[in-house]
């Protein structure tokens, strides 16, 4: 199954460490589904205030490595 993740899923995880993101990434790791994230969602995520914290930035970069990006590629500095 293919699943496209919206920004709300990431925001729930970044702000409160809850929601569906952890379960989705586990299913992705187990190859029970394939996760996709639009580049616009990645841009929205990085523009958010929560991403000013280094710990949030680091965890998001790790999570995003296992998710396929849909759209134009975005590089991280």
Secondary structure, DSSP 8 states (H G I E B T S, - for coil): -EEEE-HHHHHHHHHHS-SSHHHHHHHHHTTSSEEEEEHHHHHHHHHSGGGGSHHHHHHHHHHHTTSEEESS-----
